[in-house]
Amino acid sequence: MKLGIAVRAMRDGAVYASLRKAYALGIARDAAVQVVALAAGTLGLPSTVAVWTWIRS
C-alpha cells in the first residue's frame, strides 16, 4: 500500500524505502513491477518511466 502511495506522490526516497521493506518481507520483484503497471494510467508516461527506473535500480 505504501509503495503505491509513494509511486503516486513521486517520492523516490519513499519508493526505495518501501521496496526495501517489501523485499525484506519476501514480496517478489514482479509485484513491485505490477504496482507501476497499475499506476501507469494515472501517472503518465514520463512519470511511469521515472518510477520504473527507480524500481529497477
DSSP file (Angstrom, degrees, kcal/mol; ACC not computed):
  #  RESIDUE AA STRUCTURE BP1 BP2  ACC     N-H-->O    O-->H-N    N-H-->O    O-->H-N    TCO  KAPPA ALPHA  PHI   PSI    X-CA   Y-CA   Z-CA
    1    1 A M     >        0   0    0      0, 0.0     4,-1.8     0, 0.0     5,-0.2   0.000 360.0 360.0 360.0 -46.5    0.0    0.0    0.0
    2    2 A K  H  >  +     0   0    0      1,-0.2     4,-2.6     2,-0.2     5,-0.2   0.836 360.0  58.1 -66.2 -31.2    2.7    2.5    0.9
    3    3 A L  H  > S+     0   0    0      2,-0.2     4,-2.5     1,-0.2    -1,-0.2   0.927 105.5  49.6 -63.3 -43.2    4.6    1.7   -2.3
    4    4 A G  H  > S+     0   0    0      1,-0.2     4,-2.2     2,-0.2    -2,-0.2   0.890 111.9  48.0 -62.6 -39.5    1.6    2.7   -4.3
    5    5 A I  H  X S+     0   0    0     -4,-1.8     4,-2.1     2,-0.2    -1,-0.2   0.913 112.2  49.2 -67.0 -42.5    1.2    6.0   -2.4
    6    6 A A  H  X>S+     0   0    0     -4,-2.6     5,-2.0     2,-0.2     4,-0.6   0.883 110.6  51.0 -64.3 -38.5    5.0    6.7   -2.8
    7    7 A V  H ><5S+     0   0    0     -4,-2.5     3,-0.9     1,-0.2    -2,-0.2   0.940 111.7  46.5 -63.7 -47.2    4.8    6.0   -6.5
    8    8 A R  H 3<5S+     0   0    0     -4,-2.2    -2,-0.2     1,-0.3    -1,-0.2   0.849 112.9  49.4 -65.9 -33.8    1.8    8.3   -7.0
    9    9 A A  H 3<5S-     0   0    0     -4,-2.1    -1,-0.3    -5,-0.2    -2,-0.2   0.550 106.3-130.0 -81.3  -7.1    3.5   11.1   -4.9
   10   10 A M  T <<5 +     0   0    0     -3,-0.9     2,-0.8    -4,-0.6    -3,-0.2   0.895  51.9 154.5  58.4  43.6    6.7   10.7   -7.0
   11   11 A R     >< -     0   0    0     -5,-2.0     4,-2.2     1,-0.2    -1,-0.2  -0.866  25.9-170.2-103.6 101.0    8.8   10.4   -3.8
   12   12 A D  H  > S+     0   0    0     -2,-0.8     4,-2.6     1,-0.2     5,-0.2   0.880  84.3  52.1 -63.9 -38.9   11.9    8.4   -4.8
   13   13 A G  H  > S+     0   0    0      1,-0.2     4,-2.3     2,-0.2    -1,-0.2   0.899 111.0  47.8 -62.7 -39.9   13.2    8.0   -1.3
   14   14 A A  H  > S+     0   0    0      2,-0.2     4,-2.5     1,-0.2    -1,-0.2   0.857 110.3  52.7 -69.2 -34.6    9.8    6.6   -0.1
   15   15 A V  H  X S+     0   0    0     -4,-2.2     4,-2.4    -9,-0.2    -2,-0.2   0.944 110.7  46.9 -63.9 -47.1    9.8    4.3   -3.1
   16   16 A Y  H  X S+     0   0    0     -4,-2.6     4,-2.4     2,-0.2    -2,-0.2   0.916 113.9  47.9 -60.9 -43.3   13.2    2.9   -2.3
   17   17 A A  H  X S+     0   0    0     -4,-2.3     4,-2.3     1,-0.2    -1,-0.2   0.915 112.2  48.9 -64.2 -43.2   12.3    2.5    1.4
   18   18 A S  H  X S+     0   0    0     -4,-2.5     4,-2.4     1,-0.2    -1,-0.2   0.882 111.1  50.6 -64.9 -37.7    9.0    0.8    0.5
   19   19 A L  H  X S+     0   0    0     -4,-2.4     4,-2.9     2,-0.2     5,-0.2   0.920 108.9  50.9 -65.9 -42.9   10.8   -1.6   -1.9
   20   20 A R  H  X S+     0   0    0     -4,-2.4     4,-2.0     1,-0.2    -2,-0.2   0.927 113.2  45.7 -59.9 -44.6   13.4   -2.5    0.8
   21   21 A K  H  X S+     0   0    0     -4,-2.3     4,-1.4     2,-0.2    -1,-0.2   0.903 113.4  49.4 -65.5 -40.9   10.7   -3.3    3.3
   22   22 A A  H  <>S+     0   0    0     -4,-2.4     5,-2.5     1,-0.2     4,-0.3   0.923 111.9  47.5 -64.9 -44.1    8.7   -5.3    0.7
   23   23 A Y  H ><5S+     0   0    0     -4,-2.9     3,-1.1     1,-0.2    -1,-0.2   0.866 108.4  55.6 -66.4 -34.7   11.7   -7.3   -0.4
   24   24 A A  H 3<5S+     0   0    0     -4,-2.0    -1,-0.2     1,-0.3    -2,-0.2   0.819 105.7  52.6 -65.4 -29.8   12.6   -8.0    3.3
   25   25 A L  T 3<5S-     0   0    0     -4,-1.4    -1,-0.3    -3,-0.2    -2,-0.2   0.494 124.4-105.7 -83.2  -3.4    9.1   -9.4    3.8
   26   26 A G  T < 5 +     0   0    0     -3,-1.1     2,-0.3    -4,-0.3    -3,-0.2   0.614  64.3 156.2  91.8  12.9    9.6  -11.7    0.8
   27   27 A I      < -     0   0    0     -5,-2.5    -1,-0.3    -6,-0.2    -2,-0.1  -0.569  44.8-114.1 -74.9 135.0    7.4   -9.9   -1.7
   28   28 A A    >>  -     0   0    0     -2,-0.3     4,-1.0     1,-0.1     3,-0.8  -0.281  12.5-121.8 -71.2 152.5    8.5  -10.7   -5.3
   29   29 A R  H 3> S+     0   0    0      1,-0.2     4,-2.1     2,-0.2     3,-0.3   0.832 111.6  65.0 -60.4 -33.5   10.0   -8.1   -7.6
   30   30 A D  H 3> S+     0   0    0      1,-0.2     4,-1.9     2,-0.2    -1,-0.2   0.839  96.3  56.1 -60.7 -33.1    7.2   -8.8  -10.0
   31   31 A A  H <> S+     0   0    0     -3,-0.8     4,-1.4     2,-0.2    -1,-0.2   0.884 106.6  49.5 -67.0 -37.7    4.7   -7.5   -7.5
   32   32 A A  H  X S+     0   0    0     -4,-1.0     4,-1.4    -3,-0.3    -2,-0.2   0.894 109.9  51.0 -67.1 -39.7    6.5   -4.2   -7.4
   33   33 A V  H  X S+     0   0    0     -4,-2.1     4,-2.2     1,-0.2    -2,-0.2   0.874 105.5  57.0 -63.7 -36.6    6.5   -4.0  -11.2
   34   34 A Q  H  X S+     0   0    0     -4,-1.9     4,-2.5     1,-0.2    -1,-0.2   0.860 100.7  57.4 -63.2 -35.9    2.8   -4.7  -11.1
   35   35 A V  H  X S+     0   0    0     -4,-1.4     4,-1.7     2,-0.2    -1,-0.2   0.922 108.8  45.9 -60.6 -43.8    2.3   -1.6   -8.9
   36   36 A V  H  X S+     0   0    0     -4,-1.4     4,-1.1     1,-0.2    -2,-0.2   0.907 111.1  52.6 -65.7 -41.3    4.0    0.6  -11.5
   37   37 A A  H  < S+     0   0    0     -4,-2.2     4,-0.4     1,-0.2     3,-0.3   0.897 110.8  47.1 -62.2 -40.1    1.9   -1.1  -14.3
   38   38 A L  H  < S+     0   0    0     -4,-2.5     3,-0.4     1,-0.2     4,-0.2   0.824 114.3  47.2 -70.7 -31.0   -1.3   -0.3  -12.4
   39   39 A A  H >X S+     0   0    0     -4,-1.7     4,-2.1    -5,-0.2     3,-0.9   0.598  87.6  90.1 -84.6 -11.2   -0.3    3.3  -11.7
   40   40 A A  H 3X S+     0   0    0     -4,-1.1     4,-2.0    -3,-0.3    -1,-0.2   0.840  80.2  58.1 -58.6 -36.8    0.8    4.0  -15.3
   41   41 A G  H 34 S+     0   0    0     -4,-0.4    -1,-0.3    -3,-0.4    -2,-0.1   0.853 115.7  33.8 -63.8 -35.1   -2.6    5.2  -16.5
   42   42 A T  H <4 S+     0   0    0     -3,-0.9    -1,-0.2    -4,-0.2    -2,-0.2   0.707 117.4  53.6 -93.8 -21.9   -2.8    7.9  -13.9
   43   43 A L  H  < S-     0   0    0     -4,-2.1     4,-0.4     1,-0.1    -2,-0.2   0.874  98.2-135.3 -79.0 -37.6    0.9    8.8  -13.8
   44   44 A G     X  -     0   0    0     -4,-2.0     4,-2.2    -5,-0.2     5,-0.2  -0.148  32.0 -72.4  92.4 162.3    1.5    9.4  -17.4
   45   45 A L  H  > S+     0   0    0      1,-0.2     4,-2.5     2,-0.2     5,-0.2   0.918 126.1  49.4 -64.1 -49.2    4.5    8.1  -19.5
   46   46 A P  H  > S+     0   0    0      0, 0.0     4,-1.9     0, 0.0    -1,-0.2   0.919 116.1  43.3 -60.2 -42.2    7.3   10.4  -18.2
   47   47 A S  H  > S+     0   0    0     -4,-0.4     4,-2.5     2,-0.2     5,-0.2   0.877 112.2  53.8 -69.1 -37.4    6.5    9.7  -14.5
   48   48 A T  H  X S+     0   0    0     -4,-2.2     4,-2.5     1,-0.2    -1,-0.2   0.910 108.9  48.6 -63.0 -42.2    6.0    6.0  -15.2
   49   49 A V  H  X S+     0   0    0     -4,-2.5     4,-2.0     2,-0.2    -1,-0.2   0.900 110.6  51.8 -64.8 -40.0    9.4    5.7  -16.8
   50   50 A A  H  X S+     0   0    0     -4,-1.9     4,-1.7    -5,-0.2    -2,-0.2   0.941 112.9  43.8 -61.3 -47.8   11.0    7.6  -13.9
   51   51 A V  H  X S+     0   0    0     -4,-2.5     4,-2.3     1,-0.2     5,-0.2   0.885 109.8  57.3 -66.0 -37.9    9.4    5.2  -11.3
   52   52 A W  H  X S+     0   0    0     -4,-2.5     4,-2.0     1,-0.2    -1,-0.2   0.903 106.6  49.0 -59.2 -41.4   10.3    2.2  -13.5
   53   53 A T  H  X S+     0   0    0     -4,-2.0     4,-1.3     1,-0.2    -1,-0.2   0.863 109.0  53.5 -68.5 -34.2   13.9    3.2  -13.3
   54   54 A W  H  < S+     0   0    0     -4,-1.7    -2,-0.2     1,-0.2    -1,-0.2   0.918 111.1  45.7 -64.6 -41.0   13.7    3.6   -9.5
   55   55 A I  H  < S+     0   0    0     -4,-2.3    -2,-0.2     1,-0.2    -1,-0.2   0.859 110.3  53.6 -71.3 -34.3   12.3    0.1   -9.1
   56   56 A R  H  <        0   0    0     -4,-2.0    -1,-0.2     1,-0.2    -2,-0.2   0.770 360.0 360.0 -71.1 -24.7   14.9   -1.4  -11.5
   57   57 A S     <        0   0    0     -4,-1.3    -1,-0.2    -3,-0.2    -2,-0.2   0.497 360.0 360.0 -83.4 360.0   17.8    0.1   -9.6
